[in-house]
Amino acid sequence: MDDTALNGAILSTEYDNALGSAMTALGVKLTDGAVVSLRKHMELVLEANKQFNLTRVATPASFAVDLHADSLAIVAWAKENDICDLRMLDVGSGAGIPAMPVAIVQSDWSVTALDSRQKKAHFIEQAAATLDLFNLESVHEHSEHLVIEQPFDLITFKAVARLEACLRMAYQIGDPGTRILVFKTSNMSGEELVEGDQFAKEARLTVEPPYHYTLPRFGETLNRVLYIYRIP
């Protein structure tokens, strides 16, 4: 085995081990095919990072936990609540997070990745084609200009903006019954939560129980929360 192949094998093992531990914590079992596609997505992102900035996450283990497993908390939440066959809009998708891992694992979901930056939207389009993700569409547009042909069941935000801003964006483009899922760490400030809840009250959003979950990474435990709202 040459050095390139050896290094690739080491990186794959590092990624697979970290992903396996995190997915066990979430209670979601991945197929071998899904793991291969997720790993390929990581490789595409890291290669594209040489041309322009897609993500600051650079190591395979961090990628597995902070980007892929964390994104798949949506799948864990949906399974726990017996929710399936969803139309999902991911706002500010960037490198395809969480849109890409969700589309890989949930082939029965229809996923739209929205990003206002052309290079990132184009990357997602190319990555989806490479991975044969026919259930994933990439859209280059600002959220306020998005033309919606069919209502979305979920609108997601990961590392996009403060809670209130995410809720405002989703409220403008969502429909009655649409759920809004916002990824946050457990140490989000009380001020940010109050601002979000104040807007939710003004917009008469239904506040659903937040989904708390933990992810193991490098010997520590990450505490994460999905804040969930529903448009009336």
N, C-alpha and C positions, 0 to 999 in steps of 0.2 A: 504494500500500500504506500503510495507516494505521500509527501507531506500535505498536499492540498486535500487529498481524500481523507487522510488521518485527521486533519483539523476539522474537516466537515463532519466526520463521524463524532468527534468530541463535542462539537457544537450541537449536533442533533441530540446526543445523549443528554447534554445539559438542559436543552429545551424540553425534551420529552419527560425527563424526571421532574422538572419544575411544574410543567403543565399537569402531569399525572397527579401530583400531590394536591395542587390547587383544585382540580376538578373533583377529586375525592372529597375535599372539604365542601364543595358545592353540592355534592350528591348527584352529579351529572356524569354519565358514562359516555365516552366518545368512541366512535368506530375507528378502526385503523385508517380507513380512508379519510376521515375527518382530520385526524392528527397529521397525516401526510399533507393535506391541503392547507392546514393551519401553518405547518412548518414552511411550506412553499410561500405562503403569504409573507411570513417573516423575512424570508430570503429576498423576496421582491422588494419589500420595504427597505431593507438594509442596503440593497443594491441601488435603489433610487435615491437613498440618502446621500450618495456620493455626488449626485447631480444637484439636488435641492433638498431643503430641510422638510422631512415628513414627520419625524419624531426624534425626540432626544433620548429615547430608550434604545440602548445599543447592545446590551448583552442578551443572549438567548434566554437565560432564566428570567430576567426582568421582562422581556417581551412576552414570555409565556404567562407570567402572572399578572403584570400591570396592564397589559393590553388585551391578550386573548382571554385568559380565565376571568378577569374582571368584567370584560364585555359579556361573557356567557352567564353572568349572574342573571341576565334577563331570561335566559332559558330556564335556569333553576327556579326563578320566580314564577314563570309561566307554567312550568310543570307542577309546582306546588299548588297552584290555583286552578289547575285543569283548564288552562287557556291554550288554544291551538289555532292553526290556520290563520295567522295574523298578517295584516298589511302594516309594515313598519316603515316609518320615516326617520332617518338618522340625520339630525341637523348638525352641520359643522363636522362632517365625517373625517376630514383630514386624510390619514393613511388608510381609511376604511374601518375606523374603530368607533362604535362597535358593529357597524354594518356588516363587514366582511366575515368575522368569525360567526356571527349569528346566521348569516346566509349559508355558510359552510355547514353548520351543524343542523340547522332547521331548513331542509330543502323544501318543506311544505309552506314556508313563510314567503311572502313577497316583500322584498326589502329594497328601499330606495335610499341611496346615499346622497345627501345634499351638501355641496360645498361651494362657497362663493369664489374660491380660487381655482382658476382654470387648470393649473398644473396638477393640483391634487385631485380634482374631479376626473381629469384625464388619466391619472395614475390608477384610480379605482376602476375606471372603465376597462383599462388594459389588463389589470390584475384579474378582474372578473372574467374576462375573455380567456386569459391564460388558464384559469382554474375551472373553466366551464361552469360558471355560476349563472345559470339562466334565470335564477330567481332574484338576481341583484341588478338594479339599474342605477347608474351614476348620473346625477344631474348637476350641471354647473349653473348656479343661480343664487341670488340672495333670497332668504326665506320670505321676505315681504313681497317678492315678485313671483313667487312660485305659483304656477297654475296647477290646481289639483283637479284631476279628472274623477278620481274615486276617493272616498273618505279613507283616512288611515285609522287603524285600530290603536296604534302606538306611535308616539313621537318621542324620540330619545335625544338626550344631550349628555355628552361625556367630555369634560374638560373644555367647555365652550364659554360659559359665562356664569355670573352669579345666579342664584336660584330665581330671583324675581325676574331677571331678564329672560331666562329660559322659559318661564311660565308665560310671560307676555308674548314672546315669539310663537309659542305653541298655541296660545289662545287665538291668535290672529289667523292661523292656518288650519286649526283643527276643526272638527265637527262635533255635534252632540254625541256623547258616548266615547269620544277619543280619550285614551289615557295618555298622560304625560309622565315619562320616567326620566328622572334627573340623577345622574351618578354623583355622589359626594363622599368624602371621607367622613369618618365619625367625629372628627374634630372641627367640622364646619362651625363657624362662629354663630353664636346665638343671634347676633344682629342680622346676619344673612337669612337665618331661618325665620325670624320675625318679619323681615321685609317680604319674604316669599309668602308667608302665611297671610300677611295683610293683603297682598294682591289677590291671593286665592279667595279671600273673603269678599273682596270687592267684585271679582269676576264670578263669584258664586261657584267656584270649582269645588267638587267633592274631594275632600282630603282622605285618601285611603291609607291604611296602615303602612308605614315604611318597611322596606325589606332589608333587614340587617344580615350581613354575612361576613365571614372571615376568610382570609387567604393566607396560607403559609408562604413565606419568602425569606430565604437566607437565614433561617433559624428564628425569624420574628413572625408575628402575626399581624396582618393588616386588617383593620376594621373598616368596613365599607357599608354604605347605605344607599339604597335606591329610594328616592322620594317620589311618591306616586300620587297623581291627581287625575281627576276625570272631569272633562268638560260637560256641563249639563245640557 
